[in-house]
Amino acid sequence: MIDLRIRVAATDDLDAVLAFWKAAAEGTSISDDREGVERLVSRDPEALLLAEEAGELVGTVIAGFDGWRCHLYRLAVRPDRRRLGIGSALLAAAEERFVRLGGRRADAMVLTRNERARHAWSAAGYGPEEHWRRWVKPLAR
Ligand SMILES: CC(C)(COP(=O)(O)OP(=O)(O)OC[C@H]1O[C@@H](n2cnc3c(N)ncnc32)[C@H](O)[C@@H]1OP(=O)(O)O)[C@@H](O)C(=O)NCCC(=O)NCCS
């Protein structure tokens, strides 16, 4: 049994979180920079959840709820601490948050080729909806 603490991220954590994602997350996101995560935590201060073991960052997830849908992003566990239940604990904490806020269904974008992630999401009770495709448009800034 590992001694895990899950807490909400503060502004002081953001540089460490960005560095952590470089080492532990799958790919990069369009919002993976200081400005992007600062905007997230200022808009929703409880969305970014961190898992810590003996004070060290070992996992993250973003539990984003906009009042309509519950989206999960940046689920990542430090490579040397995988398969210990940290990912599951982060998802459980994210789901608790969604339920508390009145969310009805959680979703995540999972790369088809990310087999490890597919196993982890399945184990947590998520399943793919094959009839959807993600449609995107970059916004001019
Ligand atoms: C996906 C990820 C977050 C899982 O985190 P984790 O802490 O290792 O997951 P858990 O220990 O909670 O695993 C829970 C269950 O998921 C399944 N699972 C997780 N990793 C697996 C793997 N590599 N192979 C097969 N099943 C796996 C298992 O059923 C596991 O339960 P078990 O260990 O009792 O068999 C982690 O592998 C990771 O950070 N990957 C890189 C980033 C990434 O791809 N994130 C997902 C983006 S969509």
PDBQT file of the ligand as one rigid body, heavy atoms in Angstrom, charges set to zero:
ROOT
HETATM    1  C1  LIG A 201      -1.984   5.509 -18.179  1.00  0.00    +0.000 C 
HETATM    2  C2  LIG A 201      -1.327   5.755 -16.811  1.00  0.00    +0.000 C 
HETATM    3  C3  LIG A 201      -1.760   7.113 -16.304  1.00  0.00    +0.000 C 
HETATM    4  C4  LIG A 201      -1.807   4.664 -15.838  1.00  0.00    +0.000 C 
HETATM    5  O1  LIG A 201      -1.356   5.001 -14.541  1.00  0.00    +0.000 OA
HETATM    6  P1  LIG A 201      -1.001   3.885 -13.441  1.00  0.00    +0.000 P 
HETATM    7  O2  LIG A 201      -0.802   4.569 -12.148  1.00  0.00    +0.000 OA
HETATM    8  O3  LIG A 201       0.082   3.015 -13.940  1.00  0.00    +0.000 OA
HETATM    9  O4  LIG A 201      -2.370   3.053 -13.436  1.00  0.00    +0.000 OA
HETATM   10  P2  LIG A 201      -2.862   2.092 -12.263  1.00  0.00    +0.000 P 
HETATM   11  O5  LIG A 201      -1.698   1.520 -11.510  1.00  0.00    +0.000 OA
HETATM   12  O6  LIG A 201      -3.894   2.807 -11.463  1.00  0.00    +0.000 OA
HETATM   13  O7  LIG A 201      -3.523   0.940 -13.124  1.00  0.00    +0.000 OA
HETATM   14  C5  LIG A 201      -4.893   0.592 -12.969  1.00  0.00    +0.000 C 
HETATM   15  C6  LIG A 201      -5.216  -0.529 -13.909  1.00  0.00    +0.000 C 
HETATM   16  O8  LIG A 201      -5.102  -0.088 -15.271  1.00  0.00    +0.000 OA
HETATM   17  C7  LIG A 201      -4.617  -1.179 -16.063  1.00  0.00    +0.000 C 
HETATM   18  N1  LIG A 201      -3.272  -0.829 -16.570  1.00  0.00    +0.000 N 
HETATM   19  C8  LIG A 201      -2.539   0.276 -16.262  1.00  0.00    +0.000 A 
HETATM   20  N2  LIG A 201      -1.361   0.253 -16.934  1.00  0.00    +0.000 NA
HETATM   21  C9  LIG A 201      -1.367  -0.866 -17.676  1.00  0.00    +0.000 A 
HETATM   22  C10 LIG A 201      -0.438  -1.450 -18.571  1.00  0.00    +0.000 A 
HETATM   23  N3  LIG A 201       0.751  -0.876 -18.822  1.00  0.00    +0.000 N 
HETATM   24  N4  LIG A 201      -0.769  -2.623 -19.166  1.00  0.00    +0.000 NA
HETATM   25  C11 LIG A 201      -1.951  -3.240 -18.907  1.00  0.00    +0.000 A 
HETATM   26  N5  LIG A 201      -2.865  -2.730 -18.044  1.00  0.00    +0.000 NA
HETATM   27  C12 LIG A 201      -2.590  -1.571 -17.452  1.00  0.00    +0.000 A 
HETATM   28  C13 LIG A 201      -4.535  -2.366 -15.146  1.00  0.00    +0.000 C 
HETATM   29  O9  LIG A 201      -5.769  -3.030 -15.173  1.00  0.00    +0.000 OA
HETATM   30  C14 LIG A 201      -4.292  -1.704 -13.818  1.00  0.00    +0.000 C 
HETATM   31  O10 LIG A 201      -4.667  -2.499 -12.706  1.00  0.00    +0.000 OA
HETATM   32  P3  LIG A 201      -3.618  -3.602 -12.158  1.00  0.00    +0.000 P 
HETATM   33  O11 LIG A 201      -2.281  -2.929 -12.035  1.00  0.00    +0.000 OA
HETATM   34  O12 LIG A 201      -4.225  -3.984 -10.839  1.00  0.00    +0.000 OA
HETATM   35  O13 LIG A 201      -3.597  -4.700 -13.174  1.00  0.00    +0.000 OA
HETATM   36  C15 LIG A 201       0.221   5.671 -16.905  1.00  0.00    +0.000 C 
HETATM   37  O14 LIG A 201       0.595   4.492 -17.593  1.00  0.00    +0.000 OA
HETATM   38  C16 LIG A 201       0.831   6.844 -17.655  1.00  0.00    +0.000 C 
HETATM   39  O15 LIG A 201       1.141   7.883 -17.061  1.00  0.00    +0.000 OA
HETATM   40  N6  LIG A 201       1.029   6.698 -18.975  1.00  0.00    +0.000 N 
HETATM   41  C17 LIG A 201       1.626   7.778 -19.791  1.00  0.00    +0.000 C 
HETATM   42  C18 LIG A 201       0.677   8.927 -19.949  1.00  0.00    +0.000 C 
HETATM   43  C19 LIG A 201      -0.623   8.506 -20.633  1.00  0.00    +0.000 C 
HETATM   44  O16 LIG A 201      -0.615   7.767 -21.607  1.00  0.00    +0.000 OA
HETATM   45  N7  LIG A 201      -1.736   9.007 -20.082  1.00  0.00    +0.000 N 
HETATM   46  C20 LIG A 201      -3.065   8.739 -20.614  1.00  0.00    +0.000 C 
HETATM   47  C21 LIG A 201      -3.407   9.741 -21.642  1.00  0.00    +0.000 C 
HETATM   48  S1  LIG A 201      -4.996   9.408 -22.356  1.00  0.00    +0.000 SA
ENDROOT
TORSDOF 0
